[in-house]
Amino acid sequence: MAGRAFRILVCVQCTIIFALLIPFYRIIATSYRPDIRYIQQYFNPPEPLPNATSEASASHEILVPYALKGRAQDEAMFTHAHQWVNSSTVRKARYFRFLPQMTVFDKARLLCTWRVFDNAVRAANLSYFLVEGSLLGAYRHRGMIPWDDDIDVAMDCRKMDKIRQVLACIPGYSLRIFSEVHWKFFSSNTSSIPSVCPENFTVPTASGRNHSGCVPSILDTNDTSIRYPSIDVFMYTSDGNYTRSLCHYAKVAHGVRNTIVFPLTTMTFEGFTAPVPRQIEEVLAQEYDLDTCVSPLHNHRISKGMSGEKVKCRELKDMYPIYNVV
């Protein structure tokens, strides 16, 4: 009898305690939600929905080049690459260095910067063409190399003064003289995609007076005012037979025959057409093994060199769209 009474007493006490805790359950459960949200945001960060008047809304509407290729397409590609690599320890060990360095947001900003650059120099009757990794990306991926994080172009050193005048005076963008033959062009706004990404550009006109902010300064290689991401502009020179980069560390510093560079042609690049050398495969073959993919050698976000890994490009065909490889 005493045992039964004790069990009844315990049940009554548990019922009372449970009843008292019910009002606090929601508070207790809510207190753990920040941790859950943190985990969700870490793996799948949500993006704020732009309103009709926000800069982000204008960016998504005006960012024509990215609309053509599709931000959603890149998001899907980046997600697939991570899932594919992380699907096994063998893949993770061999291919993790080939995961994208850029976020989709950074790539959108870089592509907008490239379109502003392209429209500005074309409006000024200045020519350029893709070089280095960007040329290889156009050939192999019809756009940027998925694990690259900048765009490389070459321009005629004889037009240096005019190039400086045009690129240094674009509102919202900056030109920095990394060296006399290596410049960087980038958006001054790093917190959002620029709200102005014009398809028709009016060339700034020169005048007799100085314009504040229109004179590029010479910066140290580690200067933090060189913002990420950027367009690398390399100066080249041409004689009767060869075109050479004036930058000693450029891939084509030794020169390539004019007949395989000019006249320039075009190739698809991120949904647009970009100027490239006339015989792109011959130019690339002088510096690259076209069937071998090399992981990044430099992280431009933190300005740090990296050790590259090599794999046959066919190994990455299930990870990224790849063309023109055996």
N, C-alpha and C positions, 0 to 999 in steps of 0.2 A: 504493500500500500504506500509506504514511504517513497519507494522508488518511482511509482507511478506519479505521485504528487510532484516529485522533483522534476520529472520529464515535462509535466504540464506547465510547471513554473518556468522552465527554460524556454518552452515554446512561446509562452505569453511574453516573456522578455524579448525574445528575438522578433516577435511580431511588432512589439512597441518600438524597438530600435529601427526596424525596417521602415515603419510608418513615419518615424521622425526624420529618416534620411531621404525619403522620396522628394521633398521640396528642394533638397540640395543636389539632387542627381544632375539636373541640367547645368547647374553652376560648375560642378566637378567635371562633367563631361566637356563643357565648353573650355575649361582651363587647359585641356590637352589639345584642343584644335590647332593652336598656333604651330605646334610641332608637326602635326599632320600636314598643315598647309605648307610649312617650310619644306617638307620632303617633296610634296607635289610640285612646288615651285622650282625646286632644285632640278628635278628631272624634266619638268615640262612647264617652263615659266609662262604664265598667261600674259597676253598682250592687252593693254587697255583698248577699249573700243573708242575710236576717234569720233568726236562729235562734228557737226557740220561746220563749225567755225575753227576747229583746232588746226594747228600746224600739221599734225600727223595726218589729218583728213586731206588737207591740200597735198601733202607729200604723196599719198597713195594715189591720188587722182592725176597728179602732174608727172609722176615718175613713170613716163611712158616706156622707157627701155625695159624696166623690170616688169611692167604690166605685160609686155609682149612675151617674155620668157616665162614669167610667172613666179612670183614669190612663193606661192604654194608648191610649185614644182621643186624649187630648191629646198624648201622645208622637208618635202617628202624624200628628196635625194639624201639630204644630210641625215635624216632620221634612219633611212634604210642603211646608210653606210655604218652608222653606230650599231644598229641592231645586227647587221651582218658580221661585223668585226667581233662583237661581244657574244656571238652565238657559240663560240668555242674558245677554249684556252689556246689552242694552236693558232687560230686566226688572230686572236688578240696579241699574241707574242710576235707574230710575223707582220701584221698589217696595221697596228695601232698608229704608227707614225704617218700613215696615209689618210688619217681622218682629217676632216676640214679644220683648218686653223681659224677661219673666220666664222662669225655668227651670220645668220641670214640677214640680220639688221645691218651689220658692217658691210656685207656684200652689196646690199641695196644702196648704201651710201656711196660705196666705191663706184658702182655702175652709174649712179647719177653724176658723180664727179667726172667720170669719163665722158658722159654725154655732153656735159657743159664744156669740157675741154675740146671735144670733137667739134661741136658747133662753133665754138669761138675761133679755132684755128681755120676751119673751113671758110667761115665768113670773112676772115682776113686773108684768104688765098694763100694760106700756109699749108704745107703738106707734112704728113707724118706717116709712119707705119709701125706695126707691132714688131717687137723684137723679144729675144730671150724667152722666158717662160710663157709670156702671153702669146707669142707666135707659136710656140709648141702647143699651148692650150687650144688655140684656134685649129690647128692641124689635127690634134688628137681627141679633143673634147667638144669642138665647135663653140668654145667659150673659155673661161678661165680653167686652168688646172684646178680640180676641186680642192686640193690641199694648198693652193697658192693663196697669197693674201695681198697682192698688189697688181698693177697693170704697168707693163713696160713698153715705152714707145721711143722711137728715134726721130730726131728732127735735124734739119740742115743747119750747121753752125754758121753759115753765111747769113742766115736770117735771124741770128741771135737777138739783135736789138729789137726787131719787130716782135719776135716771140715774147720777149720780156715785157714789152709795152702792152701786148694783148692780155697775157695771162696774169700780170700783176695787178690789173685794174678791174677785176671781176668782183662785184659785191658778193660777200659771203664766202669767197675763196681766197686762198693765199698761195703765193709762189715763193719758194725759198731756194737760194743758190747753195745747194749741197756742196758742189765744187763748180768750177767754171764750165765743166762739160757734163755735169750731172745735176739736174734740178728736180725738185719735188713740187707737185701741184696737188692741193688738197682742200677739202671743205673746212672752213673756220669753225663750223658748228659740229661738235662731237656728241651732242646730247640727243639729236634727232636727225632723221633724214631731211636734207635741205628742202624747204618748201618750194623752192624755185628750181626747176630742172628744165630750162627752156629748150625747145626744139628749134627755135629761131633766135639767133643771137645777134645783137647789135655791137659791132666792134667799137671799143672805147677809142675816141679820137684824141690824138696828141694835141697839145697846145703849148704856148710859150711859157706857161707857169707850171710850177711843180704841183703835183697832186699828192696830198698826204695819203700814205698807205699804198702808193703805187710803185715804190722803189723796193725791190726785193733785197733783203739783207743777206750777207754771207754768214752762214751759221756753222757752228761746230757740229761734227757728225753726231754727237750725243745730245744736241739741243732738243729740249722737250717741246719746243713750240712747233716742231715738225710733227703734225698730227697724223693719226692713223685712222683710216687707211689712206694711201696716197697713190698718185700717178708718178712713176719714175720716168723722167725725160732725159734721154741720153743724146748728146750732140754727135753728129757724124760728119765726115768730110768725104768728098769724092774727087778723084782725079780722072784722068782719061780712061783708066782701066779698072780701078777698084774703089769700093766704098768701105770706109773704115770708121769704127767708133773711136772718138777721141778719149774715151774713158778706158784706162788701161785694164780694168777688171771686167770689162764687158766681154760677152762671148765672142763677138765678131771683131775684137780689137785688131786682129791680124789682117782683116779685110776680106771682102768677097767680091767677085767680079761684078762689075756694073751690069753686065748682060743678064745675070740671073736675079738682079734686084729690080732694075727698071726696064720698062715702065711698070709702075705698081699695079697690082690687081686687088681684088677684094675677096673676103671670105667671111662666112657667117661667124659671128662672135656674140654670144649672149643674146641672140634674137635680132641682132643688127648686122650690118655689113661693115667690116673694118678693113682698112688698107693694109696690105701685106706685100712682101716681095713677089715678083713675077713667078719665080720658080721656088716656091716655099720649101719643098722637100729637099732640094739641093742645098739651100741655105742652112736648114736645120741639120742635115746630115753631116755638115762640116764640124758641128759641135756636139751633137747628141747621138746616142744610140736610140733610134726611134722606136724600138721594141722594148726598151728598158725604162721603167718608171723609177724616179728617184724622189725620196721623201724630202721635205723642206730642209734647206741648208741655212735658212735664216728666218727668225720670227720678227717681223717688222713691228709688231705691237710693242714688244719689249726691247727691240733692237739688240738681238742676241743671236749669235751663230749657233747652228745645230749640226749634229752629225747626221749625215744622210744615209739612208738605207736603199738598196737597189733590189727591185724584183722585176720579173718579166711582166709587162703590162697586161698580158692575157690573163694573169692571175687576178687582176682587179676588175675583170669584165662583169662579174656578178655584183660588184660594189658600186661601180660608176658606169655611165655611158662612155664607151671608148671606141674610137674609129681609127682606121688606117694602121692597125697593128696586126702582126702575124700571130 
